[in-house]
Amino acid sequence: MLTYHSRAIRILMTKRACGWWPRIQRIWITTGISATVVFVTWSLLAYRASGPARDALVSDDRVEVTRGAHHWTFQAREGAPRIGLLFYPGALVNPVAYAPLLRAVAAAGFPAVLVQVPRRAALGGAEGAEPLIRGIDATRTLDGVGSWVVAGHSRGGEIASRLARTNAPRSSGSRSSAHRTPAISASRPVVCR
């Protein structure tokens, strides 16, 4: 049997509990939204291409840079190389960030192709055949190249190893860098002619 005092205490406790729960919910929701905004902002800033990377997309007297539907081609203006580099960017990274690297490869005399992966390889963009088809189509733009070294950074390395396994682009080897190195690139290079 409840006395007056125990009933009053129970009513006060119920009111306090009802008062605290909405506050806790608001704190969790505010924290979650704030964390999401901070993460998205950080992602947009951290994975963007720098000024020098964008400058590397401009042709000069040594390297010709052309933009395809889903790729950039870097090719030395002189020479007829027989081996080229097909490169896939890492997940979420703006592919333009890799332009200085591929420009240097082209300046050394080897044509290089930078493939743009759907959705920057996030949310399933690296899965399926689409990134592989884009790479194969990109290699067909350079007729004089007989063999390709297929490479990538992080998630792009995983795509590169899948492409090298298909033997589609006449690949001479596979190379992956960073954290997600698949087993195929850790072993000997894949030779396809």
N, C-alpha and C positions, 0 to 999 in steps of 0.2 A: 504494500500500500504506500502510495506516495504522499508525503507530507507537503505542506505549502512550500517549505524551503527547498526541498529536493526538486519540486516541480519548477520553482523559479530558477534554480540553478540549471536545470535541463533546458529551459527556454532560453536563458542567456547563452549557454553553450551552443545551442542550435543557431542562434542569431550570429554568434561569433564565427562559427564554422561556415555559415552562409556568407558572411562578410569576407572571410579569408580566401575561400575558393575562387571567386571571381578575380581577386587580386593576383593569385598564383597563376591563373590562366592568362591574365593579361601580361604578366611578367614573362611567361614562357613564349607566348605569341610574339611579343615585342623582341625578345632575345632571338627567336628563330628568324624573324623577318630581318632584323639587323644583321645577323650572321650571314644570311643569304645575300643581302645587298653588298656587304663587305667582300664576300667571296667572289661575286660576279664582277665587281669593280676591280678587284685585285687580278682576276683572270684576264680581264680586258687590257689591263695595263702591263701585266707581266709577260704575256704571250704575244705582244705586238711587235711589229718590225720597227727597227730603229731607222733614223735618217740615212746612215750609210748603207743599210740594207736596201732601202728604196732607191738610192742612187745607183746601186749595182745592177738595177734593171734597165739602165740606159745604155744603149750601144755606144761604142767608141771605135777608134781606129784599130784596136786589137781584137775585141770581142763583139760579136753581133748577138743581140738579145731579141728574141721574138716571142710574142705571146700567142699561144694556141687557145683552143676552147677550154681546156682544163690543165694546161701546163705552160711552162716557160722553157725555151730552148736557149742555151748558151753555147755559142760556137765560135771558134777562132776564125778570123777572116782569112788566114793562110793555112795551107796544108790540107791533107785528106786523111784524117785518122781512121783507123779500122776498129778502134775500141772506144766506147762511150760509157758515160755514167748516167744511170737512171736513179733518181733520188726521191724518196718519199719523206715528207716532214713528220715530226712528232705530233701527238694528239694535242689539240687546242692551240698549237703554235701557228701563227700566221706564216704561211709558206714563204713569203717574201723575206723572212728573217734568215733564210738559208741562201739567199742570192749571192752574198759575198763569197761563200764557200764554192758555189758552183761556178761563179765567174773566175775564180782562181784556177779551178780545174780546166775550164775552157781556155784560159790564158796560157796554161801549160801545154795546150795542144790537143786536149781531149774534149769532144763535145759532151755537154751535160744537159740533162733534162730534169726539171723540177716539177713533179706531179702535184696537182692540187687535189687533195682527198676530200670527198663529200663531208660536209659538216665538221671539217677540221679533224676528222677521225674520231669524233666523239659521238655518243648516242647512236652507235651502230654504223657510223660512216665508214669505218675501216673494215667492216664485215662484208661478206658477199663478193660478188664478181666485179662490181663497179670500179673500185680502185685498181684492180688488175687490168680491166679493159682500158681504163684511162692511161695506164702505163704502157700497155701494148700499142695503143693508138699513137701515143707520143713517140715511141721508138720508130714508128713507120714514117715519121716526118723527116728523118735523117737517113736517106737511102745508102750513103756510102759506108755506114758503120756496120761492120760484120758481126761484132760481139758486144755485149753490154755487161757492165758490172752493175748489179742491182744493189742499192744500198738504202738505208733509212735510219732515222733517229727515233728511238723509243718505239712507239706504236707503228711508225713508218718502217722500222726494221722488221717487224712482224709481217707487214704487208709485203715487203721486199723478199722475205724468205718464202712466202707463199707463191709469189710470182716466179722466183727462181726454181721452185719445185715443178712448175708447169712447163718449163723449158720454152716458154712462148717467145721471149724477146731475144733469143740467141744469147743467153747470159753466160758470161765467163766466170762469174763468181757472185757470192752474196756476202754482204757485210752489214752488220747491225751495230748500233752504238747505244749506250745508256743502259737503263735499268732492265728493260724487258727484252733481253736477248734470247731469242728462241733457240732451241737445240740445233736447228739446221745451220745457223751461222756460227755456232760454237764449235762445230766440227770442221771438216775440211770444206773448201769452197765447192759450190755446185758448178760443174762444167757442162754447158749445153751448147751445142753447135747446130 
